[in-house]
């Protein structure tokens, strides 16, 4: 079975990618908008998963960084700048602010750190709402243009969905490389035991700041895509509820698992749409389903799969030991 496992995983991955490319061609505008939103939220959740799931740093400010990226893209593109340039600025701005926000993590941990990031999220929302000379205040910014790539317009829903999907693919490959690099191993050591990591030579100060900065930068990328997706932004979508939604995506999917943000974003974005046939009860069913899952499996959906696979490996190892022991007894 182990010989077929890798080809099976590759075939499954290719089938999913082909499905994400081909199947949406038959979707209507609203279906394409929901799928594009899933791709954008997956990018933001991947950033939070890097900060929380891999580095173990609690953050309730990811929604604020999505807002920073969205306003950076909206302001620049409405003044004639191309979207790639706006994404670069959103990354640099979110990275710098995330680096500064990481300094409290050097002094406080757990729920105290959550309160610090909560205060920053509130501060960012107040800036979005009150600094109308820059953000448009409560009236927001409208008529945000969608980009042109190589002369191809993405004004229609399907081409821009492919922009979001392509961005998700690029970010996914970058995160895949990162968590398998020495930086990723340092993040996981920081999560498991900071004192032991420091004793082994890991610069916990630098890696704590990097965890916040890189995770925040991915939030900025998501925001820079969110602005042309909706083509109108105001402060309301970037309040605390967005940060809590992103936190739920990471935890429900499985914090510290690579595919956790994809699955969590799918549940948070798509499941409410699939439950609309229940009319007024769909939000209650959705809430009860999420609470039940977290009570049964605090490690999320992928945590259930991980436990199942661990039990299978344990049983297989026990069976091999029993066979080896019986053969030794027979030989004696």
C-alpha positions in Angstrom: 0.0 0.0 0.0 2.8 2.4 0.8 4.2 2.1 -2.7 0.8 3.3 -4.1 0.4 6.1 -1.6 2.5 8.8 -3.3 1.2 8.3 -6.8 -2.4 8.3 -5.3 -1.7 11.6 -3.6 -0.3 13.1 -6.7 -3.3 11.9 -8.8 -5.7 13.2 -6.2 -4.0 16.6 -6.2 -4.0 16.9 -9.9 -7.7 15.9 -10.0 -8.5 18.7 -7.5 -6.5 21.3 -9.4 -8.2 20.3 -12.7 -11.6 20.5 -11.0 -10.8 24.0 -9.7 -9.9 25.1 -13.3 -12.5 23.3 -15.4 -15.7 23.0 -13.2 -16.1 26.8 -12.5 -16.4 27.4 -16.3 -20.1 26.4 -15.9 -20.8 28.6 -12.8 -22.8 31.8 -12.7 -21.5 35.1 -11.4 -22.4 34.4 -7.8 -20.9 31.0 -7.8 -17.6 32.4 -9.2 -17.7 35.2 -6.6 -18.0 32.6 -3.8 -15.2 30.5 -5.2 -13.0 33.6 -5.6 -13.8 34.6 -2.0 -12.7 31.1 -0.9 -9.4 31.5 -2.6 -8.8 34.9 -1.1 -9.8 33.8 2.4 -7.6 30.7 2.1 -4.6 33.0 1.5 -5.4 35.0 4.6 -6.0 31.8 6.7 -2.6 30.4 5.5 -0.9 33.5 6.9 -2.7 33.0 10.3 -1.9 29.3 10.2 1.8 30.2 9.8 1.6 32.5 12.8 -0.6 30.4 15.0 -0.5 26.9 13.8 3.3 26.6 13.1 4.8 29.3 15.3 2.3 29.1 18.2 1.6 32.9 18.4 -2.0 33.9 19.0 -3.3 36.7 16.8 -6.7 38.4 16.5 -5.4 40.9 14.0 -5.3 39.0 10.7 -8.5 40.7 9.6 -6.8 44.1 10.1 -4.0 43.1 7.7 -6.5 42.0 5.1 -7.9 45.5 5.5 -4.5 47.1 5.2 -3.9 45.2 1.9 -7.4 46.0 0.6 -7.1 49.7 1.2 -3.5 49.8 -0.2 -4.7 48.1 -3.4 -7.9 50.2 -3.6 -6.0 53.5 -3.2 -3.3 52.7 -5.7 -5.4 51.1 -8.4 -8.0 53.9 -8.4 -5.0 56.2 -9.0 -3.8 54.3 -12.0 -1.3 51.9 -10.5 -1.3 48.3 -11.7 -2.5 45.6 -9.3 0.9 43.8 -9.1 2.5 47.0 -7.9 -0.3 47.4 -5.3 0.2 43.8 -4.1 3.9 44.5 -3.6 3.1 47.6 -1.6 0.5 45.7 0.4 3.0 43.0 1.2 5.7 45.4 2.3 3.3 47.5 4.4 1.7 44.5 6.1 5.1 42.9 6.7 6.4 46.1 8.4 3.4 46.5 10.6 3.3 42.8 11.4 7.0 43.0 12.4 6.2 45.9 14.8 3.2 44.0 16.2 5.4 41.0 16.8 7.3 42.9 19.5 4.6 42.4 22.2 4.9 38.7 21.5 8.4 38.9 22.9 7.0 40.0 26.3 3.5 38.4 26.6 2.0 35.1 25.5 -1.3 33.3 25.1 -4.4 35.3 26.1 -2.4 38.4 26.9 -1.0 38.4 23.4 -4.5 37.9 22.1 -5.6 41.1 23.9 -2.7 43.1 22.3 -3.6 41.9 18.8 -7.3 42.6 19.6 -6.4 46.2 20.5 -4.5 46.6 17.2 -7.5 45.2 15.2 -9.7 47.8 16.9 -7.2 50.5 16.2 -7.0 49.6 12.5 -10.8 49.6 12.1 -11.0 53.1 13.7 -8.3 54.3 11.2 -10.2 52.8 8.3 -13.5 54.5 9.5 -12.3 57.9 10.7 -9.4 58.8 8.4 -11.7 59.7 5.5 -9.0 61.8 3.7 -7.2 58.5 3.0 -9.8 55.7 3.2 -13.0 57.5 2.3 -14.4 56.8 5.8 -17.8 55.3 6.1 -18.4 55.9 2.3 -15.5 53.7 1.4 -13.8 53.5 -2.0 -15.7 52.4 -5.1 -15.1 51.7 -8.7 -11.9 49.7 -7.9 -10.6 48.4 -11.3 -9.7 44.9 -12.1 -6.3 44.3 -13.7 -5.2 43.5 -17.2 -2.6 40.8 -17.7 -0.7 40.6 -21.0 -3.5 42.5 -22.6 -6.2 40.2 -21.2 -8.9 42.0 -19.2 -10.2 40.3 -16.0 -13.3 42.5 -15.6 -15.6 39.4 -15.9 -16.0 37.0 -13.0 -14.3 33.9 -14.6 -11.0 35.6 -15.6 -10.7 37.2 -12.2 -11.4 33.9 -10.5 -8.4 32.5 -12.3 -6.3 35.5 -11.0 -7.4 34.6 -7.5 -6.7 30.9 -8.1 -3.3 31.6 -9.6 -2.4 33.8 -6.6 -3.5 31.0 -4.3 -1.3 28.5 -6.1 1.8 30.8 -5.9 1.2 31.5 -2.2 0.6 27.8 -1.5 3.9 26.8 -3.2 5.8 29.5 -1.2 4.3 28.4 2.1 5.0 24.7 1.2 8.6 25.6 0.7 8.8 27.8 3.8 7.4 25.2 6.3 9.9 22.6 4.9 12.8 25.0 5.1 15.0 25.6 8.3 12.7 28.6 9.0 9.6 26.3 9.1 11.4 23.9 11.5 12.4 26.8 13.7 8.8 28.0 13.8 7.7 24.6 15.0 10.4 24.4 17.6 9.3 27.9 18.8 5.7 26.5 19.1 6.6 23.4 21.0 9.1 24.7 23.5 10.6 28.2 23.2 13.2 27.6 26.0 14.4 24.4 24.5 14.6 26.0 21.0 16.6 28.8 22.4 19.0 26.4 24.1 19.5 24.7 20.8 20.6 27.9 19.2 17.3 29.1 17.6 17.0 32.9 17.7 13.5 32.9 19.2 13.3 36.7 19.1 13.9 36.9 15.3 11.7 34.0 14.4 8.8 35.3 16.6 9.0 38.6 14.7 9.3 36.8 11.3 6.2 34.6 12.1 4.1 37.7 12.7 5.5 39.6 9.7 5.2 36.8 7.1 1.7 35.8 8.3 0.7 39.5 8.2 2.1 39.9 4.7 -0.1 37.0 3.4 -3.1 38.8 5.0 -2.0 41.8 2.9 -2.0 39.7 -0.3 -5.5 38.5 0.5 -6.7 42.1 1.0 -5.1 43.3 -2.2 -7.1 40.6 -4.1 -10.3 41.3 -2.0 -10.5 44.9 -3.1 -10.8 44.3 -6.9 -12.9 41.2 -6.2 -15.7 43.3 -4.6 -14.7 46.5 -6.4 -15.9 48.4 -3.4 -14.6 48.5 0.2 -15.6 50.2 3.4 -14.4 49.6 7.0 -17.2 47.2 7.9 -15.8 43.9 6.4 -12.5 44.5 8.3 -13.8 44.6 11.8 -13.0 42.0 14.5 -15.5 39.5 13.1 -13.2 38.9 10.1 -10.3 38.1 12.4 -12.5 35.7 14.3 -13.7 34.1 11.1 -10.1 33.6 10.0 -9.2 32.1 13.4 -12.2 29.7 13.1 -11.0 28.7 9.6 -7.6 27.8 10.9 -8.9 25.9 14.0 -11.7 24.1 12.3 -9.5 23.0 9.3 -6.7 22.1 11.6 -4.1 24.4 13.1 -0.5 23.4 12.1 -1.7 21.3 9.1 -0.7 22.5 5.7 -4.2 21.9 4.2 -6.1 23.1 7.2 -6.7 26.7 5.9 -8.0 25.4 2.6 -10.5 23.1 4.4 -11.4 25.7 7.0 -12.0 28.4 4.4 -14.2 26.0 2.4 -16.3 25.3 5.5 -16.5 29.0 6.5 -17.3 30.3 3.0 -19.0 27.5 1.2 -20.9 25.6 3.9 -23.3 28.5 4.7 -24.2 28.6 1.0 -24.8 24.9 0.8 -27.1 25.2 3.9 -29.3 27.9 2.4 -32.0 25.4 1.5 -32.8 25.4 5.2 -33.8 29.0 4.8 -33.7 30.8 8.2 -32.1 28.0 10.0 -28.9 27.7 8.0 -26.8 29.9 10.3 -27.9 28.0 13.4 -27.1 24.6 11.8 -23.8 26.0 10.7 -23.0 27.2 14.2 -24.0 24.0 15.9 -22.0 21.9 13.4 -18.8 24.0 14.1 -19.3 23.9 17.9 -19.9 20.1 17.8 -16.8 19.6 15.7 -14.6 21.6 18.1 -16.0 19.8 21.1 -15.4 16.4 19.5 -12.0 17.3 17.9 -10.2 20.4 19.2 -7.5 19.8 16.6 -9.9 20.3 13.7 -11.0 18.1 10.9 -7.5 17.2 9.8 -6.7 16.3 13.4 -9.3 13.6 13.2 -7.6 12.2 10.1 -4.2 12.5 11.7 -5.4 10.5 14.8 -6.9 7.8 12.5 -3.7 7.4 10.5 -1.6 7.4 13.7 -3.7 4.6 15.2 -3.3 2.6 11.9 0.4 3.0 12.0 0.5 2.0 15.7 -1.6 -1.1 15.0 0.6 -2.0 12.0 3.8 -1.6 14.0 2.3 -3.7 16.9 1.4 -6.5 14.4 4.9 -6.5 12.9 6.4 -6.7 16.4 4.1 -9.6 17.3 5.1 -11.4 14.0 8.8 -10.8 14.7 8.5 -12.0 18.3 6.7 -15.2 17.2 9.4 -15.9 14.6 12.1 -15.5 17.2 10.3 -17.9 19.6 9.9 -20.4 16.8 13.6 -20.2 15.9 14.6 -20.8 19.5 
